[in-house]
Amino acid sequence: MRYAGHIFLWTEVWSDREVGLFGRARALGLDLLEIAVGEDVRFDPALTRRAAADAGMGIVIGPGGQWPDGADLSDDEPANRRLAFDWHRRQIDLAAAMGARAYSGALYGRPGKVLRRRPPADEYARTAEGLHDLAVHAQQAGVGLGIEPMSRFRTHLVNTPAQALRLVELAAHPHLKIAIDTYHLATEVRDLPAEIRKIGPRLMALHACENDRGVPGGGLMPWPEIFAALRGTPAEFVEFESYNTALGDFGFQRGMFQNQCPDGDEFVRRGLEFVRPLMG
């Protein structure tokens, strides 16, 4: 099993100045670094690719930066769906230029957009259509593609692994996979190991976060059962993700108001110490 860390454990925004994080993460025992991309993130993809290779690190990316206004693959308006499709397609191209192995996140909607209404009957069908076409492009580009369920506080569309599986099956493309984050699922499912087994062949990655978004272990998550289920899947990596609460208002801006991650290095050390024995 490979292990990944999200850049938000150490920094707010990726840039050319941050490429030293590859060596730092490698020294901690990580194999991959997830980089958040978006309209507010500017860097040289070739430099990032070289720095990762020099450190012996892999890359995954996610849409954790700013999105274009209105971009939403599930939106009622066709123009906003097209805007989202074109934008995600560009991120896939960016992933290829960076040498990233995957682009993954809440690609089906728009994080933070929660429609407090009964969804339109065709919402999943039209979203699946866009995901299918993105999967075609990602496969051609040699970039993995994954969707991630988020809690009810971030989206109304895909809150559970079962919903993600339904959307993946509607998209009907074998290149489209699922990544799950235990923090988001803490409020959404009652039997997380069963959900993992249900989506097993489609599982790309697990973000191992405690129920309070802190270091895994010592909280409410049933970790031995979660990892027992994970071992029966083709998941490629386990990732540690939180927000560095020592970086000014960064944690508060991201909706984390407790001091769960004052030190990214220590977060990773403790996470690996806890998780590795569970993987066997």
N, C-alpha and C positions, 0 to 999 in steps of 0.2 A: 504494500500500500504506500502511495506517495502522500506527502503532507504539504499543505499550502498555508500561506498566511496572506491576509488582506493588507494592502498598504495602509488602510485606515488605522491599523494598530500603531503606526509610526508617524504618518503624515496626512495632511488634509487633501493635497492635490499632487498628482504625479507631474514631474517636470524633468528636464535633463539633469538638474542638480541632484535628483534623487536616485540616480542609478547605483550609487553605493549600497543601497538597500539590498541588492541582489547578493553581494558578498556577505553582508550582515545576516541576512536570512539563511544563507547556506551554512554559515558558521553555527547557527542555532540548531541546525538539523532539518531545515525545510528543503523541499524539492521544487516548489512552485511559489510564485508570487502572483496574487490577483491584483490587477491594476484597474482602477475605476476610470472610465473614459466618459467624455461628454463635451458639450460645446465650450465649457470653461477650462478644458484641459488641453494644454499645448505642449508638445514635445516632439523630438525627432525619433520616429519609429525605428530607423536604422540604428541609431545610437543605443536605444533601449534593447534592441535585438542583440547587438554585439556585446553589451554589458551582461546580459543574461547568459549568453553563451560562454563568455569568459569566466563567469562564476559557476558554470555548470548548473544553471537554474532554468526551469521552464516558466512559461507565462500563461495565465488565463486572464481574460478581461471581462468586465461587466459594466453595465450602463449606470454607474454610480454617480456620474457628474450631471451637469445640467442637460436637459432635453430641449429640443425646439418647442416653442409654444404650440400647444394643441396636438402634438404628436402622440398618437394612441392607436395601436393596431386593432383595438376593439371599438373604437369610437362610432357613434351614430352617423357622423359625417364622413362620406367617402374620402373627402380631401384630407382629413386628419389621419385616416387610415393609410392613405398613400404617403403622406408626409412621414409617418412612423416607419413604414416599410422602407422607404428610401434611406432614412436615417440609420436604421438597423443594418441595412445592406452596406452602408459606408463603414459602420463599425466592424462588420465582418471583414471587409477589405483591409481595414486598419489592423485587425488581428492577424491577418495573413502577412502584412508588411512587417509586423513586429515579431513574427514567428510564434504567435500565441497558439496554444493547442485548442482553445475553446473560447466562445463568447456565450455568456450565460447570465440570466437574471429574469426579472419580471417583464419579459419581452412582449407578452400578450396584452399588456395594458399600459398603465402609466402609474408608477408608484406614487402614493399619496392621493390618488383620485379614487374616491369611494362613492359610488352612486347609491344613495339611500332610496332605492325604488326596486321594484321587481324588474329583473333584467329583460330586455327584449328577447323574443323567442329565437332570433337569429344571431344573437351576440356570439355564442361559441362558434357557430358555423362560419361566420365572416372572419372571426379571429383565427380560426384554424386554417382558413384559406391563405391568409397572410403568412402564418407560420410555415405552412407547406412550402411556399415559394421561397421563404428565407432559408429553409432547410436545403432546398435544391441549390441555392447559391452558396451556402456554407460548405456543402459537400464538394462542390466544384472548386471552392477556394482552399479546401483541405483544412477547414476549421470546424471543430466540434460545435454543436449548438444545443443549448439547454434552457429550459424554462424552470423558474423557481416559484413555488407557492409562497405567498406572504400572508401575514395575519390580516384579520378583518379591519385593523386600524390603518392598513396600507393599501388594500385593494378589496373590492367586492367580487372580483372575477375568479381568482384561483387561490383559495385558502388552504386546501388540503392536497396531499399527494393523489388521492383518488380523483379530484377534480383535474389535477395536472395530467393524470393518465387519460382521462376522458378527452381532454383537449389534444393531447398527443395522438391518440387514436383517431380522432376526427381529422387531424392534419395529415395522417396517413403517409408519413415519410419516415423510413427507418433511421435517418440521420438525426432526428429530433429526440433529445433525451430530457431527463429531469434531474435537477439538483434540489436537494432539500436542506432547509436550515432549521435546526431543532428549536431555536429561539422562537421563530415565527409559528412553529407548529405546537408550541406549548399551550396556546390558547385555542387551538383548532381541532385537535384530535385527542381521543381518549386512549388509544392503543397505537402508539407510534411504531413499535416493532412490527405489528401486523400490517400497518400501512407500508412500511419498507418492503416487507415480503410481497405485498400486493403489486408494487410497481417494479420489483426486483430487476428484471431484464432491461428496464429502461433507465435505471438509476446511473447517473453520471458521477455525482459527488455528494458528499454529506458535509454540511457546515456544522461543526460540533461547537455549539454555543449553549451555555447554561440558560436556565429559564429567565435569569436576570440579565442576560447578555454578557455575563462574566466568563471566567475561565471554566471549562467543563469540569464537573466534579463538585460534590458538596451541596448541590441544589436539589431540585425536584425531578430532574430527568432520570429515567431508568436506564442508565448507561450500559450496564452489562447486557441487558436484553436488546438494546439498540444495536450494539456492536455484534452481538450474536446474529441478529438479522442481517446486518450489513455484510458480514462475511459470506453470506449466501448470494450476494449480488455481484455484478461486474463493475461496481463503482471504482473509479480511477484514483480518487484522492479524497482525503479528509482535510477540511480547511478550518482554520481558526480565524474568526472575524469578530471585531468589536470596534469601538471608536476610542482613540486615545484621549482620555479625559484630562491629561496634563497640558493639552494644546489650547490654551485660552478657552474660548466658548465653543470649540468644535463639538464636543460631546453634546452640549445643550442644543446646538443648532441641528444635530442629528436625532434629537429626541431622547437622549440618554442623560438622566439627571443625577445618577449616582456615580460614585467613583470606581467603576468596575475595571478600568484599564488605564492606570496611571503610568504604566511602563510596558511597552509592547514586547520588549525582549523577555521580560519576566512572564508575561502572559503566554508566550510561545513555549518557554521552558516548562512551565507548570502544565500547560496543555499537553505537550508531548509526553511528559512524565506520567500523566494520568491515562492518556489514550493508547499509547503503544502496547502496554500489557493487555488491554482489552481486545486489541486486534489479534493478538496471539502470534 
